[in-house]
Amino acid sequence: MGLRGYIAKRIVYSVILILFVISLNFIIFMLLPGDPTTLFLNLRTIYTPEQLEAAKQRLRDLWGIGDPVHIRYAKYVVNMFTWQFGESMTVSTGVPVSLKIQEFLPNTILLMGGSVILAVIIGVILGVLAAHKRGKMFDTANVSISMVFNSLPVFWMAMMFVLIFFTTLRWLPSAHDVPGEWATNMPRPLVISGSLPTTVFSVNTAETMRFFVGRLKHLILPLATLTLFQYGAFLLLTRASMLESLTEDYIVTARAKGVPERNVLFKHALKNASLPLITTAAISLGFVFSGAMITETVYTWPGLGRLIFESIGWLDYNILQAIFYVIGLCVIIANFIADILYGIIDPRIKYA
C-alpha cells in the first residue's frame, strides 16, 4: 500500500474514532437520568414562566429532546460536526458556546502550545546531551532536576513563582493575561487613517512594543511553570531512546569514519530515536486545547482550562461537552499527523 492508500485508510479510521468520541459524549451528557432540559439550562438565572418554556423549547429543538434515541443521536452528530453546541450557561448566559470557546482559545494556544514546544526543545536537547555523557555529573544532575520538577505539584510551583517574582522581587505580574491599565488605555499597534477606498494602514512601533512587552510579562510565569513541569518527560524519553540508538552499528561506523560527534548525535542517533518522541509530542499538542486548569486558575489566565473549571462550578454542560469533543478531535488529528510523520522521518517504516 502506498502513501495515498495509507492516508485514506487513516482518514477512515479517524472518522470512526471521531464518531466514537461523539457517541461517548452523547452517552455522558444526553442520556443522563432525568430531564436534560434541567441540566442544560442555567437555573440560577431568573426566568419568567414564558422565558423558561421558550428556553426549554430551544433545547428540545436543538438536541431532539423528546424524540426517539436514534433521532436524538442523529441530531447530536449533526450538531457536533457543524459546531452547534448551544448557549453558555455561565455569567454570560445566552452567548453561543462556539463564541465562548473562540474567546478563550487564543490564550490557551499561546500558553499551552508555547509550553509544549519549549518543553520538547529543552527536553530533547538536554536528553541527547545526557545520553552522550551517560553516567557523568551532567547526566545525573539533569535527570535528577527534571524528575524533581516533574514531581512537584503544579499549583505549588506556580505559587512559589508568584511569591518570588511578584511578591518579593516585583519583576513580573502575578495574574491575568494583560496589564490592568489596558482597560482604559489599550495599545493600538495598527493605525488606520483615511476612509474607503483610500484607507491607509500603518504600524505604530511604540504601541506595538508596548503590546508585546505587556503580553510577554504576563505570559512568562505561567509559561515557565508549565515548561518546567513538562520538559522532564521529554528529557527522560529522549535519553532512554538515545542510549539504545548509540549502541547500534551504524553509530560505530559513523564515528569510525570521522563524522563530527554533533552530527552523530543529532543527525544519526536522534533521527532514529525520534519515533517515541513524535508520539509523545503529538499527544501533548493534541491536549493543548484542554488547557491547564490548575495553572490557569492560579494565574487567573483566561484560557480553556479556566473555562472548564468555571463551567464545572456553574454546571455548564453545554461548554463541557463542547470542550470534551474538541479535545478528542484534536488528539485524533495529532495522532493522524504523527502516523504520517513516522514514514517521513524513518524510511524503514512501510505503509500498510
N, C-alpha and C positions, 0 to 999 in steps of 0.2 A: 504494500500500500504506500502510495506517495504522500507528499506533504498535504496536497489538497484533500485527498481522501481522509487523511488523519484529522485535518481541521474540521471537515464536515462531520466526522464521527464524534469529535469532541463537542461540536456545537449541539448535536442531538443530545448527547449526554448532559450537557449544561442546561438545555431546555428542560429535560426531565428533572434535573436537580432543582431548577427554579420552581417547577410545578410542585415538587415535594415540599419546598420551603413554604410556598403559598398554602398548600394543603395543611401543613403543620400550623401555620398562622391561623388558618380558618378554624381548626380544631381548638386551638388555645383561646381565641377571642370570640368566635361566633357560636360555638357550641357549649359555652358555659351554662350552668344551670341558671334558670330564672329568665326574666325578660331582658334581652340585650339592650333595649332602649334605655333602661335604667342605668346600665353600665356606660353607655356611650353618650350620656347627657351630663352636663355639669349641673348637678342638683344643688350646688352651692349658690348658683345664680337664681335670683328671684324671678320666676316666671308667672305670668298670668295664666289662667287655665287655657286660654286660647293659644298663647305663645308656646306653652308646654306641649299641647297637642300638635301644633304645627311642626315643632322641632322633632317630635316622635315620628310624625309622618314623613319628614325628610329623611330620617334614618331608615325607616321602613322601605322607602323608595330606593335609597342608595344601596343598602345591603340586602334587600329582598327579605327582610324580616317578616315572618308570617307565611312566606312561600314554602313549598316543599324543599327539602335539603338540597336536592340536585340543582334546583333553580337558584337557590341562595349561593351555592358553591360556584355556579357559572357566573353569576353577577360579581362575586368576590374576585374571581380570577380576572375578569374584565377590568374591574376597578384597580387591582394591583398593577396590571400591565399598563393601564392608562394613567396611573398616579392619581387616582381619585380616592383620597384617604379620609375624606370627611373634614370636619371642622375641629379646631383645637378647643379643649375644654378648660384650659388654664385661665389665668387672669384675662388674657386677650381672647375671650370667648368669641367664636364666630369667624376667626381667621382660618383660612384653609390650611390644613396640615402641611401640604406641599410648600406653601409660602413660609410657614414657620420653620421647616427644615432648611429651606434656602437661606433664611436669615442667619441661622447658626452654623451652616455648613462651611463657609469660608474660614472661620476661626478654627474649626476642627481640622480642616485640611492643613492650615498653616501650622498648627501646634503638633498634631499627631503625625502628619506627613513629614514635617521637618524633623521631628524627634526620631522617627524610624529611619530616615535617610542618614542622619548623623550617627545613630547607633550602629547602623550597618557599616558605614565607612570606618568609624573608630574601631568597632569590634573586629572587622576583617583585618585591618592593618595591624592592630596590636596582636591579633590571633596568629597572623603569619609570622610576625617577629618573635612571638613567644614560642612557636613551634621551632623556629630556626635556632633559638637559644634555649632549647629544651634542657631543663634541669638546672639552669643557671639562675642567678638572682633576679634578672629581668623577668624570666618566665614565672618564677614563684611569686614575685611581687604583683605582677599583672593579674595572674589567676586569683590570688587572694583578694586583691582590691575589687575585682569585678564581682566576685562571689559576695563580698560584703555589701556592695551597692545593690546587687540583685536580691539580697535577703532583707534589706531594710524596708520597713513599711513606707509606702509612697507618701502617705499623709505626714509621717514624721519627718521625712526628708524635706517636704515642702514647708513644714512649719519651721524647721531649722534654717532653711534658706531665708525665710521671711525674717526670722529673729536676727540672723547675721547681717544680711544685705539691706534690710529695710529698717528694722528697729535699732540696730547697733551702728552700722556704717552709714545708713541713709544714702546708699548708692542707687538703689533700684526701687520701684514701686512694688507694693505688696499685693495688689489686686486689680481686676478689670483688664480690659484689652486696650484702652485708650486713656489718655490723661483726662482728669475731670474738667479741666479748663476748656476742653473741646466742646463742651455742651453749649458754650456761648461764643467760642472763638475757634471754629472748625477750620483746619488748614484747607487751603484751596490751591492745590498744585497746578490745576488746569485753569487757565484764564480764557474766557470766551468773550470776544468783542465783536461788535457788528451784528448784523441781522441777516437772515437768509435772503438771498443765496450767497451773500458775501461774508458769511461768518468766518472769523479767524480764531484759530485755537493756538495758544502758546503756553509754554511751561514756565511756571514761576519757580525758580531754583530754590529760593529761600523757603517757600512754603512746602516744596517737595521734601527738602531736608528736614523740616520740622515734622512733617507727616511720618517720614521714615524713622527718625530718631524716636518720636513718641511711641510708635508701634513697637519698635525694637526693644525699647526699655521695658515695656510691659510683657514682652514675649520671653525675655531672657530667662527669668526664674522658672516658669513652668516648663519651658523647653529644656533647660538644664536638668530639671528634676526627672522628666521622662527619659531623656537621653541616658543619664547615668543609671537609671533603673533598668533600661533595656539592653545597653551595649554588651553587658557581661554574657548574655546568652549567645550573642553572635561571636564574641571572642572565644568562648569555650568550644563552640561548634566548629569554628574555623581552625582552632588549634588541633582538635581531635582529627578533623579531616586532613589537615596538612601533615600531621605526624604519620598518617597512613600513606599519603602520597609521596612523602620524602624518602620512603624506603623502596620505591619502585625502581626498576632497572633503568627506565628512561631518564630518571633524575641522575643516577650514577653516570650514565652515558653523557648527559649534558655537561656535568661537571668535569668529566674526563676530557671533553672537547674544549674546555676553557671558557664555557659560557659564563658571563658575569653572574654572580650569586643573586643579584636583584632580579635578573631575568629568569633564573632557575626558580626562584620563589614565586614571583608574581605572574610570569607568563607560562610556565610549565606546570608547577605543582598546584598553584591556586586554581588554575583553569580546570584541572581535573578533579579538584576537591570542592568545586563550587556548586555541585548539584544539590546537596542538602541545604546549602546557604540560600539558593534560589527559592527552594520550597518554603523555608522559614521566613525569608523576606517577603515572599508573595503573600503568605498568610497574615503577616504583620501588617502589610499595606492594605490587605483586604479588610482588616478590622479597624482601619483608620476611622471609618465612619461610625464606629461605636463610641468614639470619643474616649476621654479619660475622666471618668465620673468623679473619682476622688480628687485628682489633681485640679480639675476644672472647678470643683466645688471649693477647695481650699483657696485657690487664687481668684475666685469669682470670675472665672474666664467663661465668656458666653459661647460655649461650644455644644456639640450634640451630647456629650457626656453629662453636662449640667442640665441640658434639656431633658434627658432621660430621668435624672434624679428628681427634677421638679415634676415631671409627668407622673412618676410613681407616687409622689406625695399628693398630687391632685387627682390620682386615679384616671389620668387622661389616656384611656385605652386607644383612642384614635392615633395619637402620636406614637405610643409604644408599639403598636402593631406595624405602623409605617416604618419606624426605625429598625425594628427586627427584620422586616422584609428587605430593607435597603442593605443592612449588614450582610444578610445571607447572599444577596445578589452580588455584592462587592467581593465577598470571599470566593464565590463561584467564578467570577470573572478573573480574579487574581490567580486562581489555580489554573484556569484555562491558559492565561498568558505564560505562566510558569511551565506548563507542559510543552508549549511551543518553543520556549527558550532552551529547554533541555537539548533538543536536537541541533539548535544553532550553536550552542557552546560546546557540546560534546558530539562530534561526528560519529562516534561509535554507536550512538543510540539510533535505532532503526524505528521508523514509524510503522506501527502495526495496529 
